[in-house]
Amino acid sequence: MTEIVPDEKLDVRGECCPYPLILTKKKVESLKSGEILEITADDPVAPQNIDAWTKKSGNKLISVKKEGNIFTVLVQRT
C-alpha cells in the first residue's frame, strides 16, 4: 500500500474542542477538490468531531491513527 502524502498539514495540538474542528473546516475549505489535509491533534474528541463533520459536509475521512495521545487524521476535500 502506498503512503498518502498530504497536500497541507494542520497542527491543532493544545487546542480544545471545538477549535480543532473549526480550524480543520477552515483549512479544508481552502483546499482544491481532491486535496488531502493531515490534522495532528491531542484532543481525544477531535477525531470523532472531524468524522461527524466529514459525513455531514460530504468530504472524506481517509484515516485516523493514534500514537500515544496524538491523533493523525487525514481528510480529503471532495
N, C-alpha and C positions, 0 to 999 in steps of 0.2 A: 504494500500500500504506500502510495506516495504521500509525503508530508505536505500539508496545506500551508502555503505561505500567505499570511495576511497582507492586505494592501495597506492597512492602517492599524495602529495599536493605541489602546486607551488604558491607562493605569488609574484605577479608582481605589487603590488600596488606601485605607484610612478614612474613606467616605462611608457614611451610614445611609441606609435606606431613607428616603427614596433617591438620593443623589446618584448612586451607581447607574440606576435605570434612566434617570433624567439625562445624565451625561452620555450614556450609550445611545439613547434616542437621537440626541442632537448630532452625535458623530455619525450614526448610520444614515441620517437624513442628508449628510454632506457627501456621502459616497455615491458612486455611479452604480447602476444596476449590475449585479453580478460580483461586485467587490466585496471583500471579506474584512471584517473588523475583529481584532483579537482584544478581548477585555480581560484585564487582570484585576481581581477583586479579592478582598478578605472579609467582606460582609457575607455571612452564611446565607442570607435570603436573596442576595443579588442574582445567583443563577436561576432561582425559581421565578423571580420577578421578570428577568430578561426572557425566560422561556415563555411565560404567560403573555408578555408583550409581543413576542415574535408571532405567536399564534393569532393574536388579535390584529396585528399590523400587516400580516402576510409575508413578513421577512422570514428567513430560515435560520433556525438554531442548528448549527453543524455539530458542535460538540461542547461538552463541559468536562473538564479534567480537574481533579482536586489533588493537590500535593501539599501535605501538611494542612495549614489553614488558608492556603492560597488557591483560588479558583481561576482557571483559564477558560474563557468562554469564547467560542467562535460563532459569529453571526454573519450571514450573507444577506446583502441588500437585494431585494427582488425587483 
